[in-house]
Amino acid sequence: MERIRRNKGKVVPAYNLAACKVIEEYGKQHGYTFQHAENGGEFHIKELGYWVDGYDKERNVVIEYEEPRHQYPMRRARDTKRYQEIVNHLNCELIRLVETASGEYKIVREH
């Protein structure tokens, strides 16, 4: 309820503040301007019903930050299907920043 009040009744997904910082830094290092939860709000793909962690509209690139829980088999399968739907719908490049056990991340690109 607090989140709904804070967002003035708008439906917005919960987000990871640390992920926003990583996405912002990755964008600066690689020449992207991502819209994300702390910078204009997560991009909503209405036709699919998905919110993406970051989207550079000019370069048509989606970025997703994956916490360790994304590596569980059922979650991984669901994410794989979701990512394919996003890439097909937007005809975009998708970059996954996969958080490792050490707290660092590895970069995975999907087209």
C-alpha positions in Angstrom: 0.0 0.0 0.0 2.8 2.3 0.8 4.3 1.9 -2.7 0.9 2.7 -4.3 0.6 5.8 -2.2 4.2 6.9 -3.0 3.5 6.4 -6.7 0.2 8.4 -6.5 -1.9 5.4 -7.5 0.2 4.5 -10.6 1.0 0.8 -11.1 4.7 0.4 -11.3 6.9 -2.6 -10.6 9.2 -2.9 -7.6 12.8 -2.4 -8.6 16.4 -2.9 -7.5 18.1 0.4 -6.8 21.6 -1.2 -7.0 20.7 -2.6 -10.5 19.7 0.9 -11.6 23.1 2.2 -10.7 24.8 -0.7 -12.5 22.6 -0.1 -15.6 23.4 3.7 -15.5 27.1 3.0 -15.2 27.1 0.4 -18.0 25.3 2.8 -20.2 27.8 5.6 -19.6 30.7 3.2 -20.3 29.2 1.9 -23.5 27.4 5.0 -25.0 23.8 4.1 -24.1 21.1 6.3 -22.6 18.9 3.9 -20.7 15.5 4.8 -19.4 15.1 2.9 -16.1 13.3 3.0 -12.8 15.3 6.0 -11.4 15.4 7.8 -14.8 12.0 8.1 -16.3 10.6 4.8 -15.0 11.0 1.3 -16.4 9.9 1.0 -20.0 6.5 -0.8 -20.3 5.9 -2.9 -23.4 2.1 -2.7 -23.2 1.4 -5.3 -25.9 3.4 -8.0 -24.0 2.6 -6.7 -20.5 6.3 -6.6 -19.6 8.4 -3.9 -17.9 12.1 -3.9 -18.8 14.8 -2.8 -16.4 16.3 -0.4 -19.0 15.6 0.7 -22.6 17.6 2.9 -24.9 14.9 3.9 -27.4 17.3 5.7 -29.8 19.5 2.6 -30.2 16.7 0.1 -29.6 18.5 -1.8 -26.9 16.9 -3.4 -23.8 19.0 -4.2 -20.7 18.0 -6.6 -18.0 19.8 -7.0 -14.7 19.6 -10.6 -13.3 20.0 -11.1 -9.6 21.1 -14.7 -8.5 17.5 -15.8 -8.1 17.2 -15.6 -11.9 19.4 -18.7 -12.2 16.9 -21.1 -10.7 15.8 -23.5 -13.5 12.1 -22.5 -13.6 12.9 -18.8 -13.4 15.6 -19.2 -16.1 13.1 -20.9 -18.5 10.5 -18.2 -17.9 13.2 -15.4 -18.5 14.4 -17.1 -21.7 10.8 -17.1 -23.1 10.2 -13.5 -22.0 13.5 -12.3 -23.5 12.7 -14.0 -26.8 9.3 -12.4 -26.9 10.8 -8.9 -26.2 13.5 -9.3 -28.9 10.9 -10.5 -31.4 8.4 -7.7 -30.6 10.8 -4.8 -30.5 13.3 -6.2 -33.0 15.9 -5.1 -30.6 19.2 -6.1 -29.0 19.0 -7.4 -25.5 21.8 -7.2 -23.0 21.7 -9.2 -19.8 23.8 -8.2 -16.8 24.0 -11.4 -14.8 25.0 -10.9 -11.2 27.6 -13.4 -9.9 28.0 -14.9 -6.5 30.8 -12.4 -5.9 28.5 -9.5 -6.5 30.1 -8.6 -9.9 28.2 -9.2 -13.1 28.9 -10.8 -16.5 27.5 -9.4 -19.7 25.4 -11.6 -22.1 24.2 -10.2 -25.4 21.1 -11.6 -27.2 19.8 -10.5 -30.5 
